[in-house]
Amino acid sequence: MRSPAELDDVRWSELTHAYGPAEDVPELIRALYEDDEEAADEAVWELFGNIHHQGTIYQASAPAVPFLAHAVLHAPRKREDLLMLLAVLADHDPAFVESPHWPGSHIDAICAELRDVLPGLLPCLEDPERGVRRAALRTVAAVADLLPDESRALAVERVDALYTDDPVPAIRADALIVLNRFGRTPEPLDSPLPEVRLTAAQLAAERSGPPYAPELVEIFAEDGAEPDTGYDDFPWSDSTTREQRLTDLLTRDPDVALTVAARWIGAGDTGSQGSWLAGTVADGWRDREHEVLDLLLTALPHAKDTDALHTRLRVIGHWIDLLPEPDADLRDTLHRHAGAGDETAEPALLALVHSRDPRALDLVLEHPTSLLLEAAARRFPDAADRLIPVIRRELAAGATGNDGIALVQALTPFGTAAAVAARPELTDCLRTRRAAIVAARRLGSLGVRTPEIIDLLLDAAQSSDPSLRGSAAAAHHRLTGDPETALRIYGELLSSKGRIHWYMSGLEPLGSAAAPLLPLVEPLLEARDDWTRKAAAEAHHWITGSPDRAVPVLAELAGPSPVGLSALKALATAGRSPKELRPALRSYVSSPKRLLPDSPFSGQGHQDEELRTVSRLLLALG
């Protein structure tokens, strides 16, 4: 270990961390020893952000380890935090140790430093504070695979003592995990302590993999329903807590996960554990939405506060969208919550809209928000006479930002007639630069040319916002037939640096009129960025009218990723289904697991369902 007096012996300015030269590290370490609690807190926060930034380590990380270890013993107010910092700094996959990239790496240097100081940190395993003991166990676990025999024997002895005698069950369970890291595999499935039984079952299941033995499933269901109330379930060196590891383990087998979730919900859904587990099954597995929603409906009465109820309603709203005919009980429950008039009314109403329950329409018109109006427009396209006047009214009231964008997009399901009716509001959006990009596109698609709109589009084409410039120029071409402005602006955009693919979608309305831009588009077919290549392929097709150059590029990009999904959609639009993609397309259709993320909290919609749908379409093309 090294004391603060030795900090100046390290040339920190020649080392780097997440924000450049590491010359601030000595000051942060010294602050740990000061009487100023706020300064010490700030120092810990800064160290977690610079020598270990979101899982990344740096040149300055290893030299800091012996100083941090000294601070653990001599600046005890931050003992838990500093032990956890040491643990996450040394996070590594044991298999990587055998890699030729290990020697001389940052992680090799960190682990070497921690291995050297670990004997001096072992007394922390006997600290009177449970949080310190738990953090110390994680520090030991981080380098368990790298300790020399003498240090290993000493560490195992100390950890085994905790496993046998510690008065806190959660610490005994942690000690069992660390013993497992040392290669010892006790399986106390009959322990009188639920925490220890649960951890033993988890370790046994990790070794066996699914399908899990019935006795293990019973332990998960019986002992996992009550989370530890110590509020110090620190992550292990792989940055996951025990609860996260258990959730990941259970969702490898969706039938087991749903069985366990049902038991946890039936036991009161403490800490929302059961409802969270059920939702995670839907996140990762296809066609389980009905079972998950049944469980979430059962869990609703167990919500202990507004936040918990809000979250469950949001999850229900996301997945109910995929049910052809949602159950009446679920819709009735959503209707009751939607009419309650409290903070959870909006997510309940949004879920009711997603269920396509006709009662939702009246409630949306009573409480119109941009989010609800856009969702209602997509689910109730036959209600144009009721929804369009409200959408226009909200646009006229001055909606801005995402609200304005959502309202303009809410007109789309009703076709051109709706946009023509809303032309005054769209024109005002363009004039006032509210949702101007989508307003310009809609105005361009109407085919209604007025001097005011043309002037506004030309003015917008001079905007400092490149996306607005391109959209306005393309709309101007659509209304006037004059490509000059659009060619000039898109020539500038395609010659610029940055995310060029953002602009190329605007070339579709130009079609063959964009032929002068082909010398700029064609080199982008071989760009390094996947999104740029995809956008260039589409643009080439629009301009030339032939998909021949586009198809090989799109086929190479196609796959279960956001850009791969976009490439598949482009192939479907072109009416081409390359034979070499057919085996992959069949796997995209038949996979029981989701191949693209689909979560109520991702903001990405149902990408995996889109992947399956477009894959079926491409297979049907023959």
Steps between C-alpha positions, in 0.01 A plus 500: 500500500606857448422798719402849381858610567607292198246645255750744355734212414262404217507706180124531481509767228658245267218252567147523364150429624155551351539877470861535395813545715459350847659789687186544713521150651741593786272780616199267496681234703617756757142620536405155627698564818355842578238578761278655233233235437368677191848523346559130566167410340588708197843335476348151499250608235776644282720191535213274397463721194857548385721198581197271450260657254195289415705181514805637318842514667803712415874549547444675832275225640770254612730758664203619706431155650765496780396852604133404507584191708683719752198732515273203573691443824582856594203703369232266633198720436506396132604141558200342324524723195876455460482123534232496231715723279785254533265212418361654183844618387619138510193365319611245241397179332727224638521355148669822383798428726611232252469738206814637333349845557507468880872559571572871518135601480341753732298227670810285550671792673196576719462138610873474576479805725184377675646152543800652678298711743217252562657334811494837670131547413383164637434643850212691339321165488465532877386862502202569729312666213311248283541720193878497537504121534284461190717738297817326620365166383455644152855634501631154587282341232634737234847339510415158644629328186837681514615470861825313579467196725584672828261791447237266365511277807474800732209646305312169488541461876357848568214456254416156635477650849243749374304224329489300821457764769389841372179613671365656179346238264563716192872503580507123540340477157760738357777293656359192329534677165863589574580145605355391167740741327781320679380171355322373811147388427302435818129461425310574821158470338364392839646795692263649759580843355289596193772732368755220504257247347418745222865572422586130506217428257612783277858373487377146428275625219783704349711186486226277356322742269134449398287300536534555874439227754157524667658536844690807381188654350315447828776681690491789252124528538494465878811690608536760224172681565640711784799715395767576758406818687854614570507732199867419442478229235810633330582377151757229461805556285289435190287802596185301574324459833377167633145592402608586145695175473199303620272673250744425217525139614125444520420661165720248322199270547180701444270231641695491824518879513123536462439231762728677746355842414149370572612376842672828583197703394273270699718566803441876469744602225740647756727754338317438170724196457235278345359757260852600395592138433182447298573810291855382439365177350303703245812709430698193400251243370244512223129419530492504881311829520165347600650309794701803609200732488294257706769515769530878482124534542526287814790717621324836463327491844838434664652830379609677816535850355428712196837434338454123520147520357615740226777259396269198486243688294771613261618142453143384442450776243806390309415132473122523463568652159602153377187316610240455223216497755594615851295344778193689622614485865825673413327766293244563774778543755682744274178692446454539877853629545473728196195670649650542846635847430831445682863478387453150362203590280709583192704174482177308565322689224789450261484127571123507442559674165756233408237236581273665240217518753241746360449653846850643474399743227261700721761525775769616257273775371436610859872506584683551169877487513724467198607151604143380543378663181776345290432156651124537452543607137691180424254272684177672396546608136122498452460776759638773275194721544556507877877506523608735219328811644668440838841441341461824304393686812804380695732595212341843479549544875876511443627147569880489472781245504406135523137592568478685171671218313261243649197707401617542141570127481154431645355627171674227297257209560215712364659553160546805284153641569585550867823680417320721248245593767785581740694704243456828697647340812783333307579828331516673837730227632739567213475875546569486874752215476290269716543140384615667181675197347196272509272792407710573191484137393123485545446825309718371218294183474167684467555627149335830595715789389447849637733801491515503879605135526761537227650805669507325835670194352764713330561682826526170691745375236740767629474378861807421707340159571622268221207260541251784459690636201483163325136433586389845390697478174352160417149628577563804280592269212187289549276806479679689222672232295816715513793291632758784503467590870487137612802402290705786639412429862535123476829545321621695804359246746647197324840672485499579871647297784305316765181296485424536129243220515271731696451706186491240223145389583390838368610404150204264449257774385753621244529164326674525163525877536785431745711337227762780515569387858595143399876579501461587869275204583689219328821521708286478813395148399843398632507725806629356826185596690221244465220755515664709230532199267137407561377853431717526187358172368144627541587835345664331202183297445276809519716696261565233237175306533704178504572301818790309345780696670305534824409136559853360565570782746171450681539120504841534664358726770180302561469337839370526858626849575339843458688569178447140386126533554498822301687323219243218500217753475677663205530161328129439554419842354715416198322165465827307517571197719855374436523120515804510726290670769229235514654276769555803721148628430353167606695517825375855562143375464533182705720613789319470836730765642488865408784586265462876540447687828137563583439668832245748636793719601708493180292744298563288190153355448452136405810454284509125546141465377593714200795267435274197502237668282739628233680163496171324426429750225839444340459121517159535333663685208652167399 
